[in-house]
């Protein structure tokens, strides 16, 4: 059995909307808590779609942490790699604009997920390891995950990274850009948004897809909202349009793409560095189309609520 391990934070999104009218007396519109975090969303997506998946993370023993563990188990996500800690759960304030786009601010000082320790050797059945978002920024956990990323690649596992750039938590952008570039020799797939790509390319230490491919990355998957998903390899470049859908909000859209990509690679037996490097244009097109279908369901309903396999025509 091939397994996927997703590494990184699980937190609580506190969701509001800039379009909502103020409450009585001119007060603030109500906020709604929802479970989230990029890696958590990827793991839940994979579990709901039927892949064997576990989340490697540090999770609080507080009420939100208990809800996170319960949600993971309900989605079929393994929890054996979770480390339970007394520190509180991280919070992300997500404000939804009129177009469904989300803007974030974060409350992560002294929280549980940043305190993750090395999980030790992964099981021999783990074929792919996924990293990204806040967990690759916030120390001391970021260094732990970086070490696991390099080790996983050295052990021959498929490695995928979604930087999911959140400038509000990156104290030194140039240092992060250098760090990201240093990972690319140990990464098989980079998934990012067009905004992420622009941010990573800017400044004196910016790098681009050309350099990542030259360093050893096999595929760069870029999302651009309604414009669709672009896949670029050393041999091909193609764009798949986004399926038509009514966007409620975009929370978890990119995470659903990552989950959809990994699920499709799992289905076609391509959860390895060698297999990914050998995929042809038709196989990448099918992968992007499936990932787009998954994300289209997620954005059609509030919060990061990815589909179950039974909700998809192609699974």
C-alpha angles and dihedrals in degrees: 000000000000115000132195123211118201114200126204149049133345112194144151122270111210101205127204134157131232088207096059118103117249118263126254112311093017095293127150122287114253122274124222122207117220132172115254149126121152098261092043090053092049092050093048091048091053093045093050091048092053107257122136101251140161132189118229107203147114111257128189123245089225124108093273091050091054089051090050092053092047092050092049092052092046089055093050095254117148116239102191091107094053117114113206117216137178095232116102127265117265118251129213119194106213118191115196117214128208091270093054093254118139129225118196141208122178140218104197108136110133095351127153102248093059090059098064117144128210109287093211124227115355120229117272088242092065106107101169137029124196128201138179158105123049094349091070091053110039118077145255087022095049092066091048092054092044090055091048090049093054092043093049092052091048089053090056099254122143109257124201125181128193106185091192089192116226105182092191091072099039106093095181111031095184092052090050092049090053091047093050091050089052091058096056096084087061098043129088100186129026115194117188144145123254087251090054090051092052092048093049091049095052129091131028092299097044120133133191140209092271090063094044092052090047089052092056108276109143099200139014114202114195126188122205105177113242090002089072138224126319122201119198127185133162088271108033147022125199139163126213116198119236115258113252111264142150106253115221095169137331098231108136095005095124091042089055089053090054091048091047093050093050093044092053093047088050092052093052095044095249102127095127138083092244095049094048092050090054099048114122129219094268092053092049090048091053090047093052092045092053092047090050091052091053093049092047090062092047095053092047092071135044121276128358097317107149121193129264116235090254090062094060125082093209102047 
